[in-house]
């Protein structure tokens, strides 16, 4: 087999692999739609998401240290396409902005649309001598 034939074979294998990956992804998405959470209406999911976000955000008022990293609604959007779509269509999930979510402010502002914002900033403490 000459070089041109090998190149064609490699390209054909890549094409076949890409098709298999696409088919696998489609099957995975279809399988996800069979889970019980997909039977819940979006309004119920939004209520659940709101509870989770409010629970996490209440920690700032109670003195319980919050975990760093991505804001809670951002985590919800990385579970699956359906939950992502529901969360993105709910501006109120994106309205709580604190100093831990500072790197995420542009995304939070965009996704909160015209909803009223809650912005919390805690100034760093001065060193004690």
MIZALUM-696324 format. One record per residue: residue number from 1; residue in three letters; x, y, z of N, C-alpha, C in turn. Coordinates in nm, 4 decimals. Layout:
! residues N
+-----+------+----------+----------+----------+----------+----------+----------+----------+----------+----------+
: seq : type :      nc1 :      nc2 :      nc3 :     cac1 :     cac2 :     cac3 :      cc1 :      cc2 :      cc3 :
+-----+------+----------+----------+----------+----------+----------+----------+----------+----------+----------+
: NUM :  ALA :        X :        Y :        Z :        X :        Y :        Z :        X :        Y :        Z :
...
+-----+------+----------+----------+----------+----------+----------+----------+----------+----------+----------+
***
This chain:
! residues 129
+-----+------+----------+----------+----------+----------+----------+----------+----------+----------+----------+
: seq : type :      nc1 :      nc2 :      nc3 :     cac1 :     cac2 :     cac3 :      cc1 :      cc2 :      cc3 :
+-----+------+----------+----------+----------+----------+----------+----------+----------+----------+----------+
:   1 :  UNK :   0.0847 :  -0.1162 :   0.0000 :   0.0000 :   0.0000 :   0.0000 :   0.0897 :   0.1230 :   0.0000 :
:   2 :  UNK :   0.0614 :   0.2150 :  -0.0902 :   0.1425 :   0.3368 :  -0.0983 :   0.0937 :   0.4391 :   0.0050 :
:   3 :  UNK :   0.1663 :   0.5490 :   0.0143 :   0.1385 :   0.6552 :   0.1131 :  -0.0014 :   0.7133 :   0.0951 :
:   4 :  UNK :  -0.0434 :   0.7336 :  -0.0302 :  -0.1747 :   0.7904 :  -0.0585 :  -0.2856 :   0.6961 :  -0.0097 :
:   5 :  UNK :  -0.2653 :   0.5688 :  -0.0298 :  -0.3619 :   0.4691 :   0.0161 :  -0.3713 :   0.4653 :   0.1682 :
:   6 :  UNK :  -0.2544 :   0.4762 :   0.2354 :  -0.2540 :   0.4775 :   0.3820 :  -0.3232 :   0.6027 :   0.4355 :
:   7 :  UNK :  -0.2986 :   0.7153 :   0.3709 :  -0.3613 :   0.8410 :   0.4125 :  -0.5125 :   0.8318 :   0.3977 :
:   8 :  UNK :  -0.5577 :   0.7765 :   0.2877 :  -0.7013 :   0.7597 :   0.2653 :  -0.7620 :   0.6671 :   0.3702 :
:   9 :  UNK :  -0.6914 :   0.5592 :   0.4026 :  -0.7388 :   0.4649 :   0.5036 :  -0.7496 :   0.5323 :   0.6405 :
:  10 :  UNK :  -0.6494 :   0.6113 :   0.6774 :  -0.6495 :   0.6824 :   0.8050 :  -0.7666 :   0.7812 :   0.8087 :
:  11 :  UNK :  -0.7885 :   0.8538 :   0.6994 :  -0.8990 :   0.9500 :   0.6939 :  -1.0335 :   0.8791 :   0.7063 :
:  12 :  UNK :  -1.0467 :   0.7635 :   0.6427 :  -1.1704 :   0.6867 :   0.6510 :  -1.1942 :   0.6379 :   0.7947 :
:  13 :  UNK :  -1.0875 :   0.5929 :   0.8604 :  -1.0989 :   0.5478 :   0.9997 :  -1.1416 :   0.6639 :   1.0896 :
:  14 :  UNK :  -1.0841 :   0.7806 :   1.0697 :  -1.1215 :   0.8982 :   1.1490 :  -1.2685 :   0.9337 :   1.1270 :
:  15 :  UNK :  -1.3125 :   0.9281 :   1.0040 :  -1.4527 :   0.9567 :   0.9720 :  -1.5444 :   0.8572 :   1.0416 :
:  16 :  UNK :  -1.5084 :   0.7289 :   1.0365 :  -1.5883 :   0.6255 :   1.1012 :  -1.5929 :   0.6461 :   1.2534 :
:  17 :  UNK :  -1.4793 :   0.6804 :   1.3114 :  -1.4731 :   0.7041 :   1.4556 :  -1.5598 :   0.8238 :   1.4925 :
:  18 :  UNK :  -1.5532 :   0.9313 :   1.4146 :  -1.6358 :   1.0497 :   1.4409 :  -1.7843 :   1.0151 :   1.4350 :
:  19 :  UNK :  -1.8240 :   0.9322 :   1.3386 :  -1.9638 :   0.8897 :   1.3282 :  -2.0034 :   0.8068 :   1.4500 :
:  20 :  UNK :  -1.9151 :   0.7169 :   1.4936 :  -1.9439 :   0.6338 :   1.6104 :  -1.9570 :   0.7188 :   1.7371 :
:  21 :  UNK :  -1.8717 :   0.8170 :   1.7512 :  -1.8785 :   0.9066 :   1.8672 :  -2.0100 :   0.9839 :   1.8660 :
:  22 :  UNK :  -2.0503 :   1.0354 :   1.7502 :  -2.1763 :   1.1090 :   1.7392 :  -2.2948 :   1.0190 :   1.7730 :
:  23 :  UNK :  -2.2918 :   0.8952 :   1.7238 :  -2.4005 :   0.8015 :   1.7523 :  -2.4044 :   0.7679 :   1.9012 :
:  24 :  UNK :  -2.2890 :   0.7481 :   1.9619 :  -2.2814 :   0.7185 :   2.1046 :  -2.3356 :   0.8355 :   2.1868 :
:  25 :  UNK :  -2.3023 :   0.9566 :   2.1480 :  -2.3503 :   1.0754 :   2.2178 :  -2.5019 :   1.0866 :   2.2075 :
:  26 :  UNK :  -2.5560 :   1.0575 :   2.0901 :  -2.7014 :   1.0621 :   2.0706 :  -2.7704 :   0.9573 :   2.1580 :
:  27 :  UNK :  -2.7144 :   0.8370 :   2.1647 :  -2.7717 :   0.7316 :   2.2487 :  -2.7652 :   0.7695 :   2.3968 :
:  28 :  UNK :  -2.6551 :   0.8292 :   2.4362 :  -2.6387 :   0.8722 :   2.5753 :  -2.7447 :   0.9774 :   2.6106 :
:  29 :  UNK :  -2.7683 :   1.0722 :   2.5202 :  -2.8696 :   1.1755 :   2.5430 :  -3.0087 :   1.1140 :   2.5526 :
:  30 :  UNK :  -3.0382 :   1.0189 :   2.4655 :  -3.1680 :   0.9519 :   2.4697 :  -3.1849 :   0.8744 :   2.5995 :
:  31 :  UNK :  -3.0788 :   0.8087 :   2.6449 :  -3.0839 :   0.7341 :   2.7709 :  -3.1122 :   0.8287 :   2.8867 :
:  32 :  UNK :  -3.0501 :   0.9466 :   2.8852 :  -3.0717 :   1.0445 :   2.9917 :  -3.2170 :   1.0887 :   2.9993 :
:  33 :  UNK :  -3.2843 :   1.0979 :   2.8853 :  -3.4233 :   1.1432 :   2.8865 :  -3.5165 :   1.0430 :   2.9522 :
:  34 :  UNK :  -3.4702 :   0.9210 :   2.9750 :  -3.5527 :   0.8192 :   3.0394 :  -3.5452 :   0.8258 :   3.1925 :
:  35 :  UNK :  -3.4552 :   0.9062 :   3.2461 :  -3.4439 :   0.9170 :   3.3913 :  -3.5622 :   0.9961 :   3.4468 :
:  36 :  UNK :  -3.5952 :   0.9710 :   3.5713 :  -3.7149 :   1.0301 :   3.6316 :  -3.7104 :   1.1824 :   3.6400 :
:  37 :  UNK :  -3.5929 :   1.2408 :   3.6493 :  -3.5851 :   1.3866 :   3.6600 :  -3.6393 :   1.4558 :   3.5341 :
:  38 :  UNK :  -3.6318 :   1.3875 :   3.4219 :  -3.6819 :   1.4451 :   3.2980 :  -3.8343 :   1.4491 :   3.2932 :
:  39 :  UNK :  -3.8995 :   1.3751 :   3.3827 :  -4.0457 :   1.3783 :   3.3860 :  -4.0968 :   1.4976 :   3.4666 :
:  40 :  UNK :  -4.0082 :   1.5637 :   3.5406 :  -4.0488 :   1.6808 :   3.6181 :  -4.0637 :   1.8019 :   3.5271 :
:  41 :  UNK :  -4.1686 :   1.8812 :   3.5484 :  -4.1835 :   2.0033 :   3.4685 :  -4.0727 :   2.1023 :   3.5037 :
:  42 :  UNK :  -4.0364 :   2.1885 :   3.4100 :  -3.9308 :   2.2869 :   3.4356 :  -3.9563 :   2.3722 :   3.5604 :
:  43 :  UNK :  -4.0831 :   2.4016 :   3.5897 :  -4.1150 :   2.4833 :   3.7072 :  -4.0710 :   2.4145 :   3.8368 :
:  44 :  UNK :  -4.0855 :   2.2843 :   3.8428 :  -4.0415 :   2.2094 :   3.9614 :  -3.8891 :   2.2092 :   3.9688 :
:  45 :  UNK :  -3.8251 :   2.1894 :   3.8555 :  -3.6784 :   2.1925 :   3.8533 :  -3.6266 :   2.3284 :   3.8984 :
:  46 :  UNK :  -3.6904 :   2.4362 :   3.8525 :  -3.6487 :   2.5710 :   3.8926 :  -3.6660 :   2.5881 :   4.0438 :
:  47 :  UNK :  -3.7732 :   2.5342 :   4.0990 :  -3.7938 :   2.5416 :   4.2436 :  -3.6813 :   2.4688 :   4.3170 :
:  48 :  UNK :  -3.6440 :   2.3540 :   4.2682 :  -3.5342 :   2.2772 :   4.3284 :  -3.4030 :   2.3540 :   4.3160 :
:  49 :  UNK :  -3.3750 :   2.4054 :   4.1976 :  -3.2509 :   2.4818 :   4.1762 :  -3.2477 :   2.6037 :   4.2680 :
:  50 :  UNK :  -3.3610 :   2.6733 :   4.2782 :  -3.3684 :   2.7931 :   4.3618 :  -3.3397 :   2.7575 :   4.5071 :
:  51 :  UNK :  -3.3957 :   2.6482 :   4.5541 :  -3.3705 :   2.6037 :   4.6909 :  -3.2209 :   2.5780 :   4.7119 :
:  52 :  UNK :  -3.1598 :   2.5080 :   4.6196 :  -3.0175 :   2.4756 :   4.6313 :  -2.9333 :   2.6032 :   4.6330 :
:  53 :  UNK :  -2.9629 :   2.6944 :   4.5417 :  -2.8868 :   2.8194 :   4.5329 :  -2.9061 :   2.9021 :   4.6600 :
:  54 :  UNK :  -3.0311 :   2.9136 :   4.7080 :  -3.0566 :   2.9921 :   4.8292 :  -2.9901 :   2.9298 :   4.9514 :
:  55 :  UNK :  -2.9918 :   2.7981 :   4.9575 :  -2.9265 :   2.7282 :   5.0693 :  -2.7762 :   2.7577 :   5.0699 :
:  56 :  UNK :  -2.7159 :   2.7510 :   4.9545 :  -2.5719 :   2.7788 :   4.9439 :  -2.5425 :   2.9255 :   4.9759 :
:  57 :  UNK :  -2.6265 :   3.0154 :   4.9237 :  -2.6041 :   3.1585 :   4.9447 :  -2.6298 :   3.2006 :   5.0883 :
:  58 :  UNK :  -2.7164 :   3.1295 :   5.1604 :  -2.7461 :   3.1663 :   5.2995 :  -2.6245 :   3.1468 :   5.3892 :
:  59 :  UNK :  -2.5312 :   3.0685 :   5.3462 :  -2.4115 :   3.0434 :   5.4274 :  -2.3343 :   3.1717 :   5.4540 :
:  60 :  UNK :  -2.3426 :   3.2661 :   5.3617 :  -2.2687 :   3.3909 :   5.3797 :  -2.3244 :   3.4689 :   5.4985 :
:  61 :  UNK :  -2.4544 :   3.4535 :   5.5270 :  -2.5167 :   3.5252 :   5.6375 :  -2.5007 :   3.4525 :   5.7704 :
:  62 :  UNK :  -2.4780 :   3.3246 :   5.7667 :  -2.4692 :   3.2461 :   5.8899 :  -2.3260 :   3.2272 :   5.9375 :
:  63 :  UNK :  -2.2309 :   3.2717 :   5.8576 :  -2.0915 :   3.2578 :   5.8960 :  -2.0298 :   3.1242 :   5.8589 :
:  64 :  UNK :  -2.1081 :   3.0370 :   5.7984 :  -2.0537 :   2.9082 :   5.7541 :  -1.9668 :   2.9351 :   5.6319 :
:  65 :  UNK :  -1.8419 :   2.8918 :   5.6329 :  -1.7565 :   2.9181 :   5.5169 :  -1.8126 :   2.8523 :   5.3909 :
:  66 :  UNK :  -1.8156 :   2.9278 :   5.2849 :  -1.8602 :   2.8730 :   5.1571 :  -1.7430 :   2.8121 :   5.0856 :
:  67 :  UNK :  -1.7723 :   2.7153 :   5.0025 :  -1.6666 :   2.6577 :   4.9195 :  -1.6351 :   2.7577 :   4.8091 :
:  68 :  UNK :  -1.5141 :   2.7553 :   4.7627 :  -1.4772 :   2.8419 :   4.6517 :  -1.5184 :   2.7776 :   4.5207 :
:  69 :  UNK :  -1.4744 :   2.8329 :   4.4129 :  -1.5041 :   2.7734 :   4.2833 :  -1.6233 :   2.8370 :   4.2164 :
:  70 :  UNK :  -1.6819 :   2.7636 :   4.1261 :  -1.7926 :   2.8147 :   4.0456 :  -1.9170 :   2.8362 :   4.1318 :
:  71 :  UNK :  -1.9958 :   2.9387 :   4.0970 :  -2.1227 :   2.9589 :   4.1673 :  -2.2142 :   2.8382 :   4.1489 :
:  72 :  UNK :  -2.3025 :   2.8168 :   4.2436 :  -2.3912 :   2.7010 :   4.2426 :  -2.4700 :   2.6858 :   4.1122 :
:  73 :  UNK :  -2.5311 :   2.7933 :   4.0586 :  -2.6064 :   2.7722 :   3.9340 :  -2.5180 :   2.7248 :   3.8185 :
:  74 :  UNK :  -2.3924 :   2.7621 :   3.8229 :  -2.2999 :   2.7190 :   3.7176 :  -2.2807 :   2.5679 :   3.7228 :
:  75 :  UNK :  -2.2767 :   2.5134 :   3.8421 :  -2.2595 :   2.3691 :   3.8586 :  -2.3797 :   2.2954 :   3.8009 :
:  76 :  UNK :  -2.4991 :   2.3492 :   3.8262 :  -2.6214 :   2.2876 :   3.7734 :  -2.6166 :   2.2784 :   3.6209 :
:  77 :  UNK :  -2.5597 :   2.3788 :   3.5568 :  -2.5572 :   2.3805 :   3.4098 :  -2.4622 :   2.2781 :   3.3498 :
:  78 :  UNK :  -2.3829 :   2.2142 :   3.4338 :  -2.2873 :   2.1157 :   3.3832 :  -2.3293 :   1.9710 :   3.4084 :
:  79 :  UNK :  -2.4545 :   1.9510 :   3.4489 :  -2.5030 :   1.8156 :   3.4736 :  -2.5455 :   1.7497 :   3.3430 :
:  80 :  UNK :  -2.6339 :   1.8146 :   3.2700 :  -2.6789 :   1.7622 :   3.1415 :  -2.7428 :   1.8760 :   3.0623 :
:  81 :  UNK :  -2.7694 :   1.8533 :   2.9360 :  -2.8256 :   1.9578 :   2.8489 :  -2.9603 :   2.0077 :   2.8980 :
:  82 :  UNK :  -3.0445 :   1.9155 :   2.9412 :  -3.1792 :   1.9540 :   2.9853 :  -3.1735 :   2.0466 :   3.1064 :
:  83 :  UNK :  -3.0964 :   2.0082 :   3.2091 :  -3.0852 :   2.0918 :   3.3280 :  -3.0177 :   2.2245 :   3.2950 :
:  84 :  UNK :  -2.9239 :   2.2208 :   3.2049 :  -2.8581 :   2.3448 :   3.1613 :  -2.9591 :   2.4401 :   3.0995 :
:  85 :  UNK :  -3.0421 :   2.3883 :   3.0111 :  -3.1410 :   2.4720 :   2.9441 :  -3.2393 :   2.5323 :   3.0442 :
:  86 :  UNK :  -3.2852 :   2.4499 :   3.1378 :  -3.3791 :   2.4993 :   3.2397 :  -3.3133 :   2.6093 :   3.3232 :
:  87 :  UNK :  -3.1909 :   2.5871 :   3.3676 :  -3.1202 :   2.6859 :   3.4504 :  -3.0929 :   2.8144 :   3.3731 :
:  88 :  UNK :  -3.0561 :   2.8027 :   3.2471 :  -3.0266 :   2.9225 :   3.1679 :  -3.1517 :   3.0053 :   3.1408 :
:  89 :  UNK :  -3.2669 :   2.9421 :   3.1433 :  -3.3925 :   3.0136 :   3.1183 :  -3.4522 :   3.0730 :   3.2461 :
:  90 :  UNK :  -3.3808 :   3.0666 :   3.3564 :  -3.4285 :   3.1192 :   3.4846 :  -3.3332 :   3.2280 :   3.5351 :
:  91 :  UNK :  -3.3565 :   3.3534 :   3.4986 :  -3.2657 :   3.4618 :   3.5379 :  -3.2463 :   3.4756 :   3.6890 :
:  92 :  UNK :  -3.3477 :   3.4425 :   3.7678 :  -3.3347 :   3.4618 :   3.9130 :  -3.2270 :   3.3731 :   3.9757 :
:  93 :  UNK :  -3.1906 :   3.2641 :   3.9108 :  -3.0831 :   3.1787 :   3.9640 :  -2.9472 :   3.2483 :   3.9599 :
:  94 :  UNK :  -2.9353 :   3.3481 :   3.8761 :  -2.8056 :   3.4102 :   3.8493 :  -2.7885 :   3.5463 :   3.9162 :
:  95 :  UNK :  -2.8728 :   3.5788 :   4.0134 :  -2.8743 :   3.7145 :   4.0678 :  -2.7879 :   3.7347 :   4.1917 :
:  96 :  UNK :  -2.7433 :   3.6291 :   4.2571 :  -2.6649 :   3.6429 :   4.3795 :  -2.5167 :   3.6438 :   4.3442 :
:  97 :  UNK :  -2.4543 :   3.7570 :   4.3666 :  -2.3123 :   3.7725 :   4.3320 :  -2.2375 :   3.8119 :   4.4587 :
:  98 :  UNK :  -2.1377 :   3.7329 :   4.4939 :  -2.0555 :   3.7672 :   4.6095 :  -1.9091 :   3.7707 :   4.5689 :
:  99 :  UNK :  -1.8238 :   3.8029 :   4.6658 :  -1.6819 :   3.8190 :   4.6324 :  -1.6190 :   3.6888 :   4.5846 :
: 100 :  UNK :  -1.6750 :   3.5735 :   4.6255 :  -1.6207 :   3.4465 :   4.5772 :  -1.6544 :   3.4222 :   4.4304 :
: 101 :  UNK :  -1.7619 :   3.4848 :   4.3827 :  -1.8017 :   3.4630 :   4.2442 :  -1.7530 :   3.5739 :   4.1521 :
: 102 :  UNK :  -1.6617 :   3.6584 :   4.1999 :  -1.6135 :   3.7724 :   4.1215 :  -1.5662 :   3.7356 :   3.9797 :
: 103 :  UNK :  -1.4910 :   3.6268 :   3.9616 :  -1.4485 :   3.5936 :   3.8248 :  -1.5666 :   3.5589 :   3.7333 :
: 104 :  UNK :  -1.6805 :   3.5269 :   3.7921 :  -1.7976 :   3.4845 :   3.7149 :  -1.8961 :   3.5988 :   3.6904 :
: 105 :  UNK :  -1.8646 :   3.7196 :   3.7385 :  -1.9591 :   3.8318 :   3.7298 :  -2.0108 :   3.8554 :   3.5884 :
: 106 :  UNK :  -1.9271 :   3.8599 :   3.4854 :  -1.9821 :   3.8847 :   3.3509 :  -2.0867 :   3.7817 :   3.3079 :
: 107 :  UNK :  -2.0628 :   3.6553 :   3.3392 :  -2.1582 :   3.5498 :   3.3039 :  -2.2848 :   3.5646 :   3.3866 :
: 108 :  UNK :  -2.2687 :   3.5910 :   3.5162 :  -2.3848 :   3.6065 :   3.6043 :  -2.4713 :   3.7244 :   3.5587 :
: 109 :  UNK :  -2.4085 :   3.8358 :   3.5228 :  -2.4847 :   3.9524 :   3.4766 :  -2.5609 :   3.9224 :   3.3480 :
: 110 :  UNK :  -2.4951 :   3.8547 :   3.2572 :  -2.5604 :   3.8193 :   3.1300 :  -2.6798 :   3.7272 :   3.1535 :
: 111 :  UNK :  -2.6629 :   3.6282 :   3.2367 :  -2.7684 :   3.5284 :   3.2577 :  -2.8801 :   3.5777 :   3.3498 :
: 112 :  UNK :  -2.8518 :   3.6775 :   3.4331 :  -2.9559 :   3.7312 :   3.5205 :  -3.0503 :   3.8239 :   3.4445 :
: 113 :  UNK :  -3.0120 :   3.8585 :   3.3235 :  -3.0925 :   3.9463 :   3.2368 :  -3.1303 :   4.0733 :   3.3128 :
: 114 :  UNK :  -3.2575 :   4.1030 :   3.3286 :  -3.3001 :   4.2259 :   3.3959 :  -3.3444 :   4.2022 :   3.5403 :
: 115 :  UNK :  -3.3189 :   4.0844 :   3.5953 :  -3.3589 :   4.0538 :   3.7332 :  -3.2768 :   4.1373 :   3.8313 :
: 116 :  UNK :  -3.3384 :   4.1692 :   3.9447 :  -3.2692 :   4.2450 :   4.0493 :  -3.1544 :   4.1611 :   4.1052 :
: 117 :  UNK :  -3.0418 :   4.2255 :   4.1290 :  -2.9224 :   4.1560 :   4.1770 :  -2.9056 :   4.1712 :   4.3275 :
: 118 :  UNK :  -2.8444 :   4.0725 :   4.3873 :  -2.7998 :   4.0796 :   4.5260 :  -2.6480 :   4.0692 :   4.5189 :
: 119 :  UNK :  -2.5806 :   4.1768 :   4.5589 :  -2.4345 :   4.1794 :   4.5512 :  -2.3789 :   4.1916 :   4.6928 :
: 120 :  UNK :  -2.2962 :   4.0976 :   4.7297 :  -2.2339 :   4.0955 :   4.8621 :  -2.0828 :   4.1041 :   4.8423 :
: 121 :  UNK :  -2.0221 :   4.1997 :   4.9126 :  -1.8763 :   4.2085 :   4.9067 :  -1.8246 :   4.2227 :   5.0487 :
: 122 :  UNK :  -1.7332 :   4.1396 :   5.0853 :  -1.6691 :   4.1483 :   5.2166 :  -1.5264 :   4.1949 :   5.1949 :
: 123 :  UNK :  -1.4970 :   4.3112 :   5.2506 :  -1.3615 :   4.3644 :   5.2377 :  -1.2650 :   4.2755 :   5.3137 :
: 124 :  UNK :  -1.1461 :   4.2555 :   5.2593 :  -1.0477 :   4.1748 :   5.3323 :  -1.0166 :   4.2393 :   5.4667 :
: 125 :  UNK :  -0.9965 :   4.1567 :   5.5661 :  -0.9637 :   4.2092 :   5.6996 :  -0.8223 :   4.2624 :   5.7009 :
: 126 :  UNK :  -0.8061 :   4.3698 :   5.7771 :  -0.6726 :   4.4260 :   5.7954 :  -0.5946 :   4.3328 :   5.8884 :
: 127 :  UNK :  -0.4662 :   4.3197 :   5.8624 :  -0.3866 :   4.2310 :   5.9499 :  -0.3865 :   4.2861 :   6.0933 :
: 128 :  UNK :  -0.3984 :   4.1949 :   6.1873 :  -0.3945 :   4.2333 :   6.3285 :  -0.2505 :   4.2283 :   6.3783 :
: 129 :  UNK :  -0.2101 :   4.3316 :   6.4512 :  -0.0737 :   4.3392 :   6.5039 :  -0.0724 :   4.3260 :   6.6522 :
+-----+------+----------+----------+----------+----------+----------+----------+----------+----------+----------+
***
